[in-house]
Amino acid sequence: MTEASISRTGRASRRAGRGLALVVCAVLTLPLVSCASEPSAADPEPTTSAVEVTPGLVYSSPEGGDLKLDACIPTDAAEPTAAVVLLHGGGFTEGDRTGGGMRAVCELFAAHGFAGFSIDYRLAPEFVYPSQVDDVEAAITWIREPEQVERFGIDPARVGLFGSSAGAILTQSVATRGTGSLQEGGRVAAAVSLSGVSLMTEEALTLGTPSDEAAAMILNYLGCPTVVAADCPQAAEASAQLSVDSSDPPMILVNGSDELVPVEQAESMAAALQAANVPVQLSVQDGSKHGIQLLGPRVRARVLEFFTERLS
C-alpha cells in the first residue's frame, strides 16, 4: 500500500433533493477521481468499443436447475481482454442477470474493452449460504475454461468481480475466500462492492443501526432465525470481514451514508483490508442511494480506471 492512513474530505449534511446530494469520500491506498454529486447509473457513457451480447449461456447445473449468464464482449479487441463478472442485487430472494441495471453495466464494461459476464445465482429461501457463493465461483471457473477463453477472447488470469447489494456481499465473500494465486480457480484479481454487508455475526448489530429489512435479507441468506452464534454458526464463515487476509485482491467499497446497509459495515471492512495490507478504496456518498444507484458518472469512471489498473 502507498498510503497507511484514511483520508476523508469531510461529511456534508444530508439535503432534501437527491440532485443536491453531496459525496463524501474516504480513501485508502489510492485516491478517487474526485468527490461530487452522483446522478443515476442510467446516464450515458461514451462508447469506445462495439459490443456483442450473447444471452442465456448455461454455466452450471447444480441442484435447482441450470444457471445462466449473459456475455457482453467487445468485438474489436486486438488482444485477449480482462473479464469482469457481474452480480445482481435483490436481497437474495429476487433479481436476475438482466434486471436492476445489470445489463447496462455489462454492456458498459464491454464498451470499455472488458468482457462482461452478468450471472444468475440460486435464490433464497430455497437455497441458502453457501449455495450462492459456490455459484459465483462456478461461473468464474467456467469463464476460465479453455473453450470460453477461446470463444470470448479473454485472458483467464485477469478476472474481476462487480456486485450490487446482495451481489456485493457475494463479491466480498468470493474475493476473500481461499488463499493463493488470484489468477486461477474461483479467485479474482480485483473486486468492486456497492452496498455490501461484510459482517453478519451478532457483532454486526453494533455497526450502525441495521434496519429490519437489512436484517431479514441476511437471515434469509443464512437460513437462520437469528444471528446469535448458537442459532447461526454459519454467520461467521459467511462474513467476508472475518476471512480477510493479505492474499486478497484490491477492492473498492462504495456505500451511502444513510442507506439500507449501515455505512459502518463498509468502514469496518475497509479497516480490516487495510490492516491486512490489501489495497482498498472506500467511497461514502451522502444520502440514501443504495447498490447500483451509487454508480454515478464519477464512480463509474473510477471503477473503470480501477479495473484497468488492476486487471492490466
Buried (B, 14 or more C-beta within 10 A) or exposed (E): BEEEEBEEBEEBEEEEEBEEBBBBBBBBBBEBEEBBBBBBBEEEBEEEBEBEBEEEBEBBEBEEEEBBBBBBBBEEBEEBBBBBBBBBBBBBBEBBBBEBBBBBBBBBBBBBBBBBBBBBBBBBEEBBBBBBBBBBBBBBBBBBEEEBBEEBBBBBBBBBBBBBBBBBBBBBBBBBBBEEEBBEEBBBBBBBBBBBBBBBBBBBBEBBEBEEEBBEBBBBBBBBEEBEEEEBEBBBBBBBBBBBEEBBBBBBBBBBBBBBBBBBBBBBBBBBBBEBEBBBBBBBBBBBBBBBBBBBBBBBBBBBBBBBEBBE
